[in-house]
């Protein structure tokens, strides 16, 4: 998303788009100031989306050139004209003043009384003598020098009234230089909109947007955006009006989707829409906000408009409104029509939505279908688990909720399992889940937001045996070794709250687990806390290196590791340098350097958890270099200190020694020991015949339907059997809930194979949206594109 937004910013066709997209990127990068600071310490400047010079980027707004107006000598009484302002007379050049605008031309050289007079009274035109003198100076030099802001505002109003476009443009550009704060922008935006000053309005807009979201807490700013009419939107945002209100509505909905400002901005979004696609998006989003605000009639009108424009999702809004009005069967029928009409392929959310409007077996059928079509939806698992719990089927309920928690760490699912454990009075398991919740979301509130999770933890904690710091380390070791990631998270949380163990180290371990659980934002938050709680400079540098590495700045991460090593030779510094170097360098000659770094790491003090990981990584390097005996030694030593994942590396060694049976057996040991073992089943499938591989891969899909390889393997088998339609259907099954690049690539190739050029092109283009530089996709797209009819 950010890459697409950055491309929009880079390719902006107007200064207004540049302002809006730049502000949007800045908003998306909130909280990343530390990364910019760390890069600065490495001598690298991060891409900034700061203020731009609006005046220099907007062309001069001159509808009338100065050469258009001319005077014939027959109509001139004299070359000068005197304008009277109160008691003061200002002598001006008649020809120069006439060139300012058509009204001045008509007044000074037309058929008006003033055209033959040498003295004209302008006292009633709200211009001061100082202002007129500045205008006279401008008429002769084309510049407004040494003019105060207040006088510029006076001239701006006068210029707009007398259609002096060049003068008005010059005033706007001068005033734009004075917009340095929100207060300035609020005051000057009013003048800019009233007097149609595009440069000034864009400058004020830039100040507002660069203060998002804070500026939306200022009623003055909200009023400007909410009350702008079509002409004022054009002055303020030009061709980027729709994009502007897309941004404003997103920010306001993130703050409070039921707020008046969210509704107002979406109304403006709808008014700014120029295409059918823009209108249907605005109709739907505004309908959602009206529904949340319980404005049901208006929400219904908006959803109907969206559906009529082709927006299928809005049917869900209409169904919910029908249900709220007591028309349950009507709500069911609306979803049934979409599912069976053939206008689109049925998706998981449609069946989930329809399940809300039926009961008994019919509801279960819909929820099962929803999970079949989209196994990532949490609600069906939660409903089935809760229903089983009501029937006193405790094991069935836990098994059902564990199905989704095995591959998706959804907070609401952890909360439900926590409740199950409370009912069972299994307080140890309950505390484990609530501590995992607090790790992911420290401010999380349970029971529909009524109770803070931290309060419930305090209550449950009274029923759980206390652990010493040593007990906690032993528990962490046990859980880490059995690949129980949620259990490990819980132990680390407890240590952070209750023990005197070094917090920097604990937060770092926490970040590693969160990355493994596919929670990158929470992992980065933990890394920041690790840095904050580092007990030494060399430790802090390591965490800074990981922060940079994890945000794509590998070279700078390496530099931090080297700085840390210069201060103190530590396990983590050597490990970071080895990891980053192995990942960033394509040169096979660097393998010896990585080996040396990992050997140095292993010589430094550390615990078994980290040393096991280092041995595992060292084994992988040896395998890549063809040194299988050394690799096997590393994996065996890692297993001796219970680094369970080393079974996978050892299996690879067996396979490369042509001992496929031993490799299969090794992976079976990992499956037995690991609590989270979907990846182990997947890897074991590589060491068996096709029939057993298919069994293992079916298990992988049950345990973790987000893993892509099983779908690709099954599709390839089907394609080999010349079952093209079934192969495409298998890949499509996964793409419906995960638009993975490799899946899109495979389906595009299948479409090409069967001669479906349009289908292949569609998938190529979708994949290139995910990764515009994927070489194989570019080649396939080029090849298929040449066959497009």
C-alpha positions in Angstrom: 0.0 0.0 0.0 2.8 2.4 0.9 4.6 1.6 -2.3 1.6 2.4 -4.4 1.0 5.6 -2.4 4.6 6.6 -2.8 4.3 6.0 -6.6 1.2 8.2 -6.6 3.2 10.9 -4.8 6.1 10.6 -7.2 3.9 10.7 -10.3 1.5 13.4 -9.0 0.3 15.6 -11.9 -0.5 18.6 -9.8 0.8 20.3 -6.7 -2.4 19.5 -4.9 -1.9 15.8 -5.5 1.7 16.2 -4.3 0.5 17.8 -1.1 -2.3 15.2 -0.4 -0.3 12.1 -1.1 2.8 13.4 0.7 0.6 14.1 3.8 -1.0 10.7 3.5 2.5 9.0 3.5 3.5 11.1 6.5 0.4 10.0 8.3 1.1 6.4 7.5 4.6 6.7 8.8 3.5 8.0 12.2 5.7 6.6 15.0 8.6 5.9 12.7 10.6 9.0 13.7 13.1 6.9 15.5 14.0 5.1 12.3 14.7 8.4 10.6 16.9 9.4 13.6 18.8 6.2 13.5 19.4 6.5 9.8 20.7 10.0 10.3 23.3 8.6 12.7 24.5 6.4 9.8 24.7 9.4 7.5 21.6 8.4 5.5 18.6 10.8 5.0 15.2 9.1 5.0 12.7 10.2 2.3 10.9 13.1 3.7 7.4 14.3 2.8 7.8 17.7 4.3 6.6 21.1 3.1 7.0 21.9 -0.6 7.3 25.4 -2.1 3.7 25.7 -3.4 4.3 29.0 -5.1 7.1 27.7 -7.3 5.1 24.6 -8.3 1.9 26.4 -9.3 2.0 28.2 -12.6 1.1 31.9 -12.5 -2.7 32.3 -12.6 -3.1 34.8 -15.3 -6.3 34.6 -17.4 -5.4 37.9 -18.9 -2.0 38.9 -20.2 -0.9 42.5 -19.8 -0.5 43.0 -23.5 -4.1 42.2 -24.2 -5.3 45.7 -23.2 -4.1 48.7 -25.0 -5.2 52.3 -25.4 -5.6 54.4 -28.5 -4.0 57.8 -28.1 -7.3 59.4 -29.2 -9.1 58.4 -26.0 -6.4 59.6 -23.6 -6.6 63.0 -22.0 -3.3 62.5 -20.4 -0.9 59.7 -19.7 -1.7 59.8 -16.0 -4.8 59.5 -13.9 -5.3 60.5 -10.3 -7.1 58.3 -7.9 -8.5 59.9 -4.8 -8.7 58.0 -1.6 -10.2 60.2 1.1 -8.0 63.2 1.3 -5.1 61.6 -0.5 -4.4 61.6 -4.2 -2.4 58.9 -5.9 -1.1 59.7 -9.4 -0.9 56.5 -11.6 0.0 55.7 -15.1 -3.3 55.4 -17.0 -2.0 52.9 -19.5 -0.3 50.7 -16.9 -3.4 50.7 -14.6 -5.7 49.8 -17.6 -3.5 46.8 -18.3 -4.3 45.3 -14.8 -7.8 44.0 -15.9 -10.8 44.3 -18.2 -12.7 46.4 -15.6 -9.8 48.9 -15.3 -9.5 48.9 -19.1 -13.2 49.7 -19.4 -13.1 52.3 -16.7 -10.0 54.1 -18.0 -10.5 53.6 -21.8 -14.1 52.7 -22.4 -17.3 54.5 -22.6 -17.7 55.3 -18.9 -17.6 58.8 -17.5 -14.3 57.9 -15.8 -12.7 57.2 -19.1 -12.4 60.9 -19.9 -11.6 62.1 -16.4 -8.2 62.7 -15.0 -9.4 62.5 -11.4 -11.3 59.4 -10.1 -12.7 58.8 -6.6 -12.1 55.3 -5.3 -12.8 56.0 -1.6 -15.8 53.7 -1.6 -13.9 50.6 -2.8 -12.3 49.4 0.4 -8.8 50.2 -0.6 -6.4 52.4 1.4 -4.1 55.0 0.0 -1.1 52.7 0.9 -2.8 49.8 -0.8 -3.4 51.8 -4.0 0.2 53.0 -4.0 1.3 49.4 -3.9 -1.0 48.5 -6.7 0.4 51.4 -8.8 3.9 50.2 -8.1 2.8 46.7 -9.2 1.3 48.1 -12.4 4.7 49.6 -13.4 7.1 46.9 -12.0 5.0 43.7 -11.7 6.3 43.3 -8.1 4.8 43.8 -4.6 7.9 44.8 -2.6 7.9 45.5 1.1 4.2 45.1 1.5 2.8 44.0 4.9 0.5 40.9 5.3 -2.5 43.1 6.3 -2.0 45.3 3.3 -1.6 42.3 1.0 -5.0 41.0 2.2 -6.5 44.3 1.4 -5.0 44.3 -2.1 -6.1 40.6 -2.6 -9.7 41.5 -2.0 -9.5 44.6 -4.2 -7.7 42.5 -7.0 -10.4 39.9 -6.9 -13.2 42.5 -7.0 -11.7 44.2 -10.1 -10.6 40.9 -11.7 -6.9 41.8 -11.6 -5.7 38.2 -12.0 -1.9 38.9 -12.1 -2.2 41.2 -9.1 -4.3 38.6 -7.2 -1.8 35.8 -8.0 1.1 38.0 -6.9 -0.7 38.7 -3.6 -1.5 35.0 -3.0 2.1 34.1 -3.6 3.4 36.8 -1.2 0.8 35.8 1.5 1.7 32.1 1.1 5.2 32.9 2.5 3.5 34.0 5.7 1.7 30.7 6.4 3.9 29.1 9.1 1.5 27.8 11.7 -2.0 26.4 12.0 -3.4 29.7 13.2 -1.9 31.5 10.2 -3.4 28.8 7.9 -6.9 29.1 9.5 -6.9 32.9 9.2 -5.6 33.0 5.6 -7.6 30.0 4.3 -10.8 32.1 4.8 -9.4 34.8 2.6 -8.0 32.3 0.1 -11.4 30.6 -0.4 -13.3 33.9 -0.5 -11.0 35.5 -3.0 -10.3 32.4 -5.1 -6.5 32.4 -4.4 -5.3 29.0 -5.4 -1.7 29.4 -4.3 -2.6 30.7 -0.8 -5.3 28.0 -0.3 -2.8 25.2 -1.3 -0.2 26.6 1.1 -2.8 26.6 4.0 -4.0 23.1 3.1 -0.4 21.8 3.3 0.0 23.1 6.8 -3.3 21.5 7.9 -2.5 18.1 6.3 1.0 17.9 7.8 -0.5 18.1 11.2 -2.8 15.1 10.8 -4.4 13.7 12.9 -4.0 16.5 15.5 -5.5 19.2 13.4 -8.8 17.4 13.2 -9.2 18.1 16.9 -9.4 21.8 16.0 -13.0 22.8 15.3 -11.8 25.7 13.0 -10.0 23.3 10.7 -12.8 20.8 10.7 -15.3 23.6 9.8 -13.1 24.7 6.8 -13.1 21.2 5.4 -16.7 20.4 6.2 -18.4 23.6 4.9 -16.4 24.0 1.7 -18.6 24.2 -1.4 -17.7 22.9 -4.9 -15.9 26.1 -5.9 -14.0 26.3 -2.6 -12.9 22.6 -2.9 -11.6 23.4 -6.3 -9.6 26.4 -5.0 -8.3 24.5 -2.0 -7.4 21.1 -3.6 -7.8 21.5 -7.4 -8.1 18.1 -9.1 -7.2 16.3 -5.9 -10.5 17.0 -4.1 -11.6 13.4 -4.0 -8.2 12.2 -2.8 -8.2 14.9 -0.1 -11.5 13.8 1.3 -10.4 10.1 1.0 -7.6 11.0 3.4 -9.6 13.1 5.7 -12.4 10.5 6.0 -9.9 7.7 6.7 -8.2 9.7 9.4 -11.5 10.7 11.0 -12.9 7.2 10.9 -9.7 5.9 12.5 -10.3 8.4 15.3 -14.1 7.8 15.7 -16.2 6.3 12.9 -19.4 7.6 14.5 -18.2 11.3 14.8 -19.9 14.2 13.0 -16.6 15.0 11.3 -16.4 11.5 9.8 -19.9 11.9 8.4 -19.2 15.4 7.1 -16.0 14.4 5.3 -17.7 11.5 3.7 -20.5 13.8 2.5 -17.8 15.9 0.9 -16.2 12.8 -0.5 -19.4 12.0 -2.2 -19.8 15.5 -3.6 -16.2 15.4 -4.9 -16.7 12.1 -6.7 -16.4 12.4 -10.5 -16.5 8.7 -11.6 -18.9 5.9 -11.0 -16.2 4.0 -9.1 -15.5 6.9 -6.8 -19.2 7.4 -6.2 -19.9 3.8 -5.2 -17.0 3.9 -2.8 -18.3 7.1 -1.2 -21.9 5.8 -1.0 -20.7 2.6 0.7 -18.4 4.3 3.3 -21.0 6.9 4.1 -23.6 4.2 4.4 -21.4 2.4 7.0 -21.0 5.6 9.1 -24.7 6.3 8.9 -25.4 2.7 10.0 -23.0 3.1 13.0 -24.7 6.4 13.9 -28.1 4.6 13.8 -29.3 6.8 11.0 -31.0 3.9 9.3 -33.1 5.5 6.6 -30.2 7.5 5.3 -27.9 4.5 5.5 -30.4 2.4 3.5 -30.6 5.1 0.8 -26.8 5.2 0.5 -26.3 1.4 0.4 -29.0 1.1 -2.3 -27.2 3.7 -4.3 -23.9 1.8 -3.9 -25.5 -1.5 -4.9 -27.1 0.1 -8.0 -23.7 1.4 -8.9 -22.3 -2.2 -8.7 -20.9 -2.4 -5.2 -21.6 -5.9 -4.0 -20.4 -5.4 -0.4 -23.2 -2.9 0.2 -25.7 -5.8 0.1 -24.4 -6.7 3.6 -25.4 -3.2 4.8 -28.9 -3.5 3.3 -29.3 -7.0 4.9 -28.3 -5.6 8.4 -30.7 -2.8 8.0 -33.5 -5.2 7.1 -32.7 -7.3 10.1 -32.8 -4.2 12.4 -36.2 -3.4 11.0 -37.4 -6.9 11.9 -37.3 -8.3 8.4 -35.0 -11.3 9.1 -36.2 -13.3 6.1 -35.7 -10.3 3.9 -32.1 -10.0 5.1 -31.5 -13.7 4.4 -33.0 -13.3 0.9 -30.7 -10.4 0.0 -27.6 -12.4 0.7 -29.0 -15.5 -0.9 -29.6 -13.6 -4.1 -26.0 -12.5 -4.3 -24.7 -16.0 -3.5 -26.9 -17.7 -6.1 -27.2 -15.0 -8.8 -24.0 -15.8 -10.5 -23.0 -12.1 -10.7 -19.9 -12.9 -8.7 -18.2 -16.0 -7.2 -19.5 -16.7 -3.7 -17.1 -15.7 -1.0 -16.7 -16.6 2.6 -17.9 -13.3 4.0 -21.2 -13.7 2.1 -22.0 -17.0 3.9 -20.8 -15.6 7.2 -23.1 -12.6 6.8 -26.1 -14.8 5.8 -25.6 -17.0 8.9 -26.6 -14.0 11.0 -30.2 -14.3 9.6 -30.9 -18.0 10.1 -30.8 -20.5 12.9 -30.0 -24.1 13.7 -28.5 -26.4 11.1 -28.8 -23.7 8.3 -26.6 -21.4 10.3 -24.0 -24.1 10.9 -24.0 -24.9 7.2 -23.4 -21.3 6.3 -20.6 -20.9 8.8 -19.0 -24.1 7.7 -19.2 -22.9 4.1 -17.7 -19.6 5.1 -14.7 -21.3 6.7 -14.3 -23.5 3.6 -14.2 -20.5 1.3 -12.2 -18.2 3.7 -10.6 -20.0 6.7 -9.2 -16.7 8.0 -12.6 -15.4 9.2 -12.6 -15.6 13.0 -16.4 -15.4 13.6 -17.3 -18.9 12.4 -14.8 -20.6 14.7 -15.9 -18.4 17.6 -19.6 -19.2 17.0 -19.0 -23.0 16.7 -16.7 -23.0 19.8 -19.2 -21.1 21.9 -22.1 -23.4 20.8 -20.1 -26.4 21.7 -19.3 -25.0 25.1 -23.0 -24.4 25.7 -23.5 -28.1 25.0 -20.8 -28.9 27.6 -18.5 -30.2 24.9 -15.4 -28.7 26.4 -12.8 -30.5 24.4 -14.7 -29.8 21.1 -15.0 -26.1 22.0 -11.3 -25.8 22.7 -10.3 -27.7 19.6 -12.5 -25.4 17.5 -11.0 -22.2 18.8 -7.5 -23.6 18.7 -8.0 -24.3 15.0 -7.8 -20.6 14.2 -5.3 -19.7 16.9 -2.9 -22.2 15.4 -2.4 -19.8 12.4 -4.0 -16.4 13.3 -3.4 -14.7 16.6 -6.8 -12.9 16.7 -7.4 -11.0 20.0 -11.1 -11.8 20.1 -10.3 -15.5 19.8 -7.8 -15.4 22.6 -10.4 -13.6 24.7 -13.0 -16.3 24.0 -10.5 -19.1 24.9 -9.6 -17.1 28.1 -13.3 -17.2 29.0 -13.5 -21.0 28.4 -10.5 -21.5 30.7 -12.2 -19.4 33.4 -15.3 -21.6 33.2 -13.1 -24.6 33.5 -11.2 -23.0 36.4 -8.0 -23.6 34.5 -6.4 -20.4 35.8 -2.9 -21.2 34.5 -4.1 -21.5 30.9 -6.3 -18.4 31.4 -3.4 -16.3 32.7 -1.4 -17.5 29.7 -4.0 -16.2 27.2 -4.6 -12.9 28.9 -0.9 -12.2 29.1 -0.6 -12.9 25.4 -3.4 -10.5 24.8 -1.7 -7.8 26.8 1.6 -8.4 24.9 -0.2 -7.8 21.6 -2.4 -4.9 22.8 -1.5 -3.4 26.2 -4.7 -1.3 26.4 -7.0 -4.1 25.3 -10.5 -4.2 26.9 -12.5 -7.3 27.2 -16.2 -8.1 27.3 -17.2 -5.6 24.6 -14.8 -3.0 26.0 -16.3 -3.0 29.6 -13.2 -4.4 31.5 -9.5 -3.7 31.0 -7.6 -6.9 30.3 -5.0 -5.9 32.8 -7.7 -5.9 35.5 -8.8 -9.4 34.7 -5.1 -10.5 34.7 -4.8 -9.1 38.2 -7.9 -11.1 39.4 -6.8 -14.3 37.8 -3.2 -13.9 39.0 -4.4 -14.5 42.6 -5.3 -18.1 41.7 -2.0 -19.0 40.0 1.2 -20.2 41.7 3.9 -17.6 41.9 7.2 -18.3 40.0 10.7 -17.1 40.9 12.8 -15.5 38.2 14.6 -18.9 37.9 11.2 -20.7 37.5 10.3 -18.2 34.7 13.5 -18.9 32.8 12.9 -22.6 33.1 9.3 -22.2 31.9 10.4 -20.1 29.0 13.0 -22.7 28.0 10.4 -25.5 28.1 7.9 -23.5 26.0 10.5 -22.2 23.5 11.8 -25.7 23.1 8.4 -27.2 22.4 7.6 -24.4 19.9 4.8 -23.1 22.1 5.0 -19.5 20.9 1.9 -18.2 22.8 3.1 -19.8 26.0 6.5 -18.3 25.5 4.9 -14.8 25.0 3.0 -15.2 28.3 6.1 -16.2 30.3 8.0 -13.2 29.0 5.1 -10.9 29.8 5.1 -12.2 33.4 8.8 -11.8 33.7 8.6 -8.2 32.5 5.9 -7.4 35.0 7.1 -9.3 38.0 10.8 -10.3 37.8 14.0 -8.3 38.0 15.4 -9.9 34.8 17.0 -7.4 32.3 14.0 -5.9 30.5 16.0 -5.1 27.3 16.8 -8.7 26.8 13.2 -9.8 27.5 11.6 -7.3 25.1 14.1 -8.4 22.4 13.0 -12.1 22.9 9.4 -10.9 22.8 10.0 -9.2 19.4 11.5 -12.5 18.0 8.4 -14.4 19.0 6.0 -11.8 17.6 7.8 -11.9 14.3 7.4 -15.6 14.3 3.7 -15.2 15.0 3.4 -12.7 12.1 2.7 -9.7 14.3 5.2 -7.2 12.8 3.8 -4.1 14.3 3.8 -5.5 17.8 7.3 -6.9 17.2 8.6 -3.5 16.2 7.0 -2.0 19.4 8.9 -4.6 21.5 12.1 -3.8 19.7 11.7 -0.1 20.5 11.1 -1.0 24.1 14.2 -3.2 24.1 16.2 -0.3 22.9 14.7 1.9 25.5 15.5 -0.5 28.3 19.0 -1.5 27.1 21.4 -1.7 30.0 24.5 -0.6 28.0 25.5 1.2 24.9 26.6 -1.9 23.0 23.3 -3.6 23.8 21.4 -0.5 22.6 23.3 -0.5 19.3 22.3 -4.1 18.7 18.6 -3.3 19.1 19.0 -0.3 16.9 20.6 -2.6 14.3 17.7 -4.9 14.4 15.2 -2.0 14.1 17.0 -0.9 11.0 17.4 -4.4 9.5 13.7 -5.2 10.1 12.7 -1.9 8.3 14.7 -2.8 5.2 17.9 -0.8 6.0 20.3 -3.8 6.0 23.6 -1.9 5.5 22.8 0.5 8.3 21.9 -2.4 10.5 25.3 -4.0 9.8 27.0 -0.7 10.7 25.3 -0.7 14.1 26.4 -4.3 14.7 30.0 -3.3 13.9 29.8 -0.3 16.3 28.6 -2.6 19.0 31.4 -5.1 18.5 34.0 -2.3 18.7 32.7 -1.5 22.2 32.1 -5.1 23.4 32.3 -8.5 21.7 28.9 -9.9 22.5 26.8 -12.8 21.2 24.0 -10.6 19.9 26.3 -8.2 18.1 28.0 -11.0 16.2 24.7 -12.8 15.6 23.1 -9.7 14.1 26.1 -9.0 11.8 26.2 -12.6 10.6 22.4 -12.7 10.0 22.3 -9.4 8.1 25.4 -10.2 6.1 24.0 -13.7 5.1 20.7 -12.1 4.1 22.1 -9.1 2.2 25.1 -10.5 0.2 24.6 -12.5 -2.9 28.3 -13.3 -3.0 29.0 -16.9 -2.0 32.4 -15.9 -0.8 30.9 -14.1 2.2 29.9 -17.5 3.6 33.3 -17.9 5.3 32.8 -14.5 6.9 29.4 -15.5 8.2 30.8 -18.7 9.6 33.5 -16.8 11.4 31.0 -14.4 12.9 28.7 -17.2 14.1 31.7 -19.0 15.7 32.7 -15.8 17.4 29.1 -15.4 18.6 29.1 -19.0 20.1 32.3 -18.1 22.0 30.5 -15.3 23.8 28.3 -15.7 26.9 24.6 -16.3 26.1 21.8 -18.7 27.1 20.9 -22.0 25.4 17.9 -20.5 23.5 20.0 -18.1 21.5 23.0 -20.5 21.2 20.7 -23.1 19.7 19.6 -20.6 17.1 23.2 -19.7 16.3 24.1 -23.4 15.8 21.1 -23.8 13.6 22.1 -20.9 11.4 25.7 -22.1 11.3 24.4 -25.5 10.1 22.4 -23.8 7.3 25.6 -22.0 6.1 27.5 -25.2 6.1 24.8 -27.0 4.1 24.9 -24.2 1.5 28.6 -24.7 1.2 28.3 -28.4 0.8 30.0 -29.2 4.2 27.4 -31.7 5.3 29.3 -33.3 8.2 30.0 -29.9 9.8 26.4 -29.0 9.3 25.2 -32.2 10.9 27.5 -31.5 14.0 25.9 -28.1 14.4 22.4 -29.5 14.2 23.1 -32.3 16.6 24.7 -29.9 19.1 21.7 -27.6 18.8 19.4 -30.5 19.5 21.4 -31.4 22.6 20.4 -28.0 24.1 16.8 -28.6 22.9 16.7 -26.3 19.9 13.9 -28.3 18.5 13.8 -26.7 15.0 17.3 -28.2 14.3 15.5 -31.4 13.4 14.5 -29.6 10.1 18.1 -28.8 9.3 19.3 -32.3 10.2 16.6 -33.7 7.9 17.9 -31.7 5.1 21.4 -33.1 5.7 20.0 -36.6 5.5 18.2 -35.8 2.3 21.3 -34.4 0.7 23.1 -37.6 1.6 20.4 -39.5 -0.3 18.9 -40.9 2.9 15.3 -39.8 2.3 13.9 -42.2 5.0 16.1 -40.7 7.7 15.0 -37.2 6.6 11.4 -38.2 6.9 12.0 -39.7 10.3 13.8 -36.6 11.5 10.8 -34.4 10.5 8.5 -36.8 12.2 10.4 -36.2 15.5 9.9 -32.4 15.0 6.2 -32.9 14.4 6.0 -34.9 17.7 7.8 -32.3 19.7 6.5 -29.0 18.2 3.2 -27.5 19.4 3.0 -25.4 16.3 4.0 -27.9 13.6 2.3 -26.9 10.3 5.7 -26.0 8.8 7.1 -29.3 9.9 4.4 -31.3 8.0 5.1 -29.1 5.0 8.8 -29.8 5.1 8.2 -33.5 5.7 6.2 -33.7 2.5 9.4 -33.1 0.6 10.9 -36.4 1.9 8.1 -38.8 1.0 6.3 -40.2 -2.1 3.4 -38.3 -3.7 0.7 -40.1 -1.8 2.2 -39.4 1.6 3.1 -35.9 0.6 -0.5 -35.2 -0.3 -1.6 -36.4 3.1 1.0 -34.2 4.9 0.0 -31.2 2.8 -3.7 -31.7 3.5 -2.7 -31.6 7.2 -0.8 -28.4 6.6 -3.8 -26.7 5.0 -6.0 -27.8 8.0 -3.4 -26.5 10.5 -2.5 -23.3 8.6 -4.5 -22.5 5.5 -2.4 -19.4 4.9 0.6 -21.5 3.9 0.8 -21.3 0.1 3.0 -24.3 -0.9 0.3 -27.0 -0.4 -2.1 -25.3 -2.9 0.7 -24.9 -5.4 1.8 -28.6 -5.1 -1.8 -29.9 -5.4 -2.4 -27.7 -8.4 0.8 -28.8 -10.1 -0.2 -32.5 -9.5 -3.6 -31.8 -11.1 -2.0 -30.0 -14.0 0.4 -32.9 -14.6 -2.7 -35.2 -14.7 -4.2 -32.8 -17.4 -6.9 -31.7 -15.1 -6.5 -28.0 -16.0 -9.9 -26.8 -14.6 -9.3 -28.5 -11.2 -5.8 -27.1 -11.0 -7.0 -23.6 -11.6 -9.8 -24.1 -9.1 -7.3 -25.3 -6.4 -5.1 -22.2 -6.8 -8.2 -20.0 -7.0 -9.4 -21.4 -3.7 -6.4 -19.9 -1.9 -6.3 -16.6 -3.9 -9.9 -15.9 -2.7 -8.6 -15.1 0.7 -4.8 -14.6 0.1 -3.7 -12.8 -3.1 -0.2 -14.3 -2.9 2.3 -13.4 -5.6 3.3 -17.0 -6.2 -0.3 -18.2 -6.5 -1.1 -15.4 -8.9 1.9 -16.3 -11.0 1.0 -20.0 -11.0 -2.6 -19.3 -12.0 -1.5 -16.8 -14.7 0.7 -19.6 -16.2 -2.1 -22.0 -16.0 -4.4 -19.6 -17.8 -1.8 -19.1 -20.5 -1.4 -22.8 -20.9 -5.2 -23.3 -21.6 -5.3 -20.2 -23.9 -7.2 -17.9 -21.5 -5.3 -14.7 -22.4 -7.6 -12.4 -20.5 -7.4 -14.5 -17.3 -3.6 -14.6 -17.6 -3.4 -10.9 -18.1 -5.7 -10.2 -15.1 -3.5 -12.3 -12.8 -0.2 -10.8 -14.2 -1.5 -7.3 -13.6 -2.7 -8.2 -10.1 0.7 -9.8 -9.2 2.6 -6.8 -10.6 0.6 -4.6 -8.2 2.0 -6.6 -5.4 5.6 -6.6 -6.8 6.1 -4.3 -9.8 9.7 -5.6 -10.3 9.1 -9.4 -10.1 11.2 -10.6 -13.1 9.3 -13.8 -13.9 6.0 -12.0 -13.7 7.2 -9.2 -16.0 8.4 -11.8 -18.6 5.1 -13.7 -18.4 3.1 -10.5 -18.7 5.1 -9.4 -21.7 4.6 -12.8 -23.3 0.9 -12.9 -22.6 0.4 -9.3 -23.5 1.6 -10.0 -27.1 -1.4 -12.4 -27.5 -4.0 -10.0 -26.2 -6.8 -9.7 -28.8 
